[in-house]
Amino acid sequence: MKKFLLTYFLGVGCWWVANTQGLDDIVRYSFQSDVSSARALSVGGSLNSLGADFSCTSGNPAGIALFRGNELLLSPSFNLQKVGAELLNTDIQGETFTNQTKFTLPGFGMVFVSQPRGRNKIEAFNFALGFNQLSNFNQQFRYSGSSKGSIMQWYQNLANNFGVDHFDAGMASDAQSMIYYENEDYYGIDYDEAPDELIFKSQEVITSGSVNEFVLSFGANVNEKIMLGATMGIPFITFNRFKTYSEEDPGEGLDGNIPYFQNLVVRENLTTTGLGINLKLGMIFRFSQALRFGVAFHSPTVLNLEDTYRNSMEYTYLDGDLITGEGTTPDGLFSYSMVTPWKVMADFGYIIGKSGFITAQIMYLNYGNSRFKFADFPQDELTANAEIKDFLNQAINLKFGGEIAIENFRVRGGVSFFPSAYLGDVTQTLGIHFGLGYRFSKFYIDLGYRNTSNNQRYAPYYLDLPDVPQPLVDKNDQSNLLMFTLGSRF
């Protein structure tokens, strides 16, 4: 277990080690960026205070109380993504660009409206159920270049400090990429013979999956002044990651620049599945027909997760003849729990007569309050949670939007701002939103668009060696999400 956790957490002392599994898991399953309707997407996701939109079920459920009739909606979307990646500390500078288009179904739901009979202050008691997509993990990027250092130094460090097990160091040993010197009790590698030579490196990383939440929501309209709401959320998690990393001696001929070494390929496959539960509570104060203010609290989400993983290596070297060694890890299986941070948000909305509205939202969460739970490894659990507290930060997410109404036609726009979850990381995700809509008597159609951009730094492995630069990769992610919502009132 110690070796497994080392693979997860080594390198978290630097915020840019974006492939560090433990911290990335916390951020990946705590961060909520997507919405389930094109109308909400168009205004930056800031519709909670106005309500009467299905996205409120995963935001401020009090908005369910503002529906005036039964509704059914469906929201398909297309995500067009362009990622540029550049290996730093290399002899040739330049980004490699990767384009990807994915179809998803981020929203599907139904709302049922009831009006209690008799003399009471409850004007409406509404019920909603359906699915919202909270996060989407579809991404693909690749990079290449020549620089000092080798991934073999990572495996060498594991073998010399923690021994050869059945996983990473054992895989490298089975692939004949390390030589054991018994008299010195030391594992050597070919790169030891030429530590100043450049190695050509390349990698492709493909991720897919999402967090989809089943929601069961209730909303009560109290005398048209106060709206109350609650949602039980059951998130379903699927995450897949496939990495193919390769190195090659760029020297000419079989001898090249590095004695014996020719090339290597490391393949990593990880699949995470899980199920969780949370509670969302909300309230909207209607000070007047025009002015609304809302607050919502999201409990921590308790997730039960299971990782399955399998890695392999092919190592080709010259020893009279070209020889290719192969190593494969056993099929790994690790079950654990995670508790994401609680969230609190405040929403403001102002309706400008029949001409439109403006909205704003602020959300607070502290990623450092997240926790892992390893049932059979209490000491490792303490170590992992200490790393989370030390290297993850609090965040304030901001959203703003507005709509102009021209008879039945709608024009919308908004912005969203998400700071990084990592301490010391000043990067941020900025979203620009736009949308259109049209209202018919019994149904409506909305179109929403969001452009987001962010810069991250990624490392395929971590080295703690003097005079050897980290294999850092700059990533520039440009994402264009196009969403349609078809809704029917019945």
Secondary structure, 3 states (H helix, E strand, C coil): CHHHHHHHHCCCCCCCCCCCHHHHHHHHHHCCCCCCCHHHHHCCCCCCCCCCCHHHHHCCHHHHHHCCCCEEEEEEEEEEEEEEEEECCCCCCCCEEEEEEEEEEEEEEEEECCCCCCCCCEEEEEEEEEEEEEEECCEEEEEEEEECCCHHHHHHHHHHHHCCCCCHHHHHHHCCCCEEECCCCEEECHHHHCCCCCEEEEEEEEEEEEEEEEEEEEEEEECCCEEEEEEEEEEEEEEEEEEEEEEECCCCCCCCCCCCEEEEEEEEEEEEEEEEEEEEEEEEEECCCCEEEEEEEECCCEEEEEEEEEEEEEEEEECCCEEEEEEECCCEEEEEEEECCCEEEEEEEEEECCCEEEEEEEEEEEHHHCEEECCCCHHHHHHHHHHHHHHECEEEEEEEEEEEEECCEEEEEEEEEEECCECCCCCEEEEEEEEEEEECCCEEEEEEEEEEEEEEEECCCCCCCCCCCCCCEEEEEEEEEEEEEEEEEC
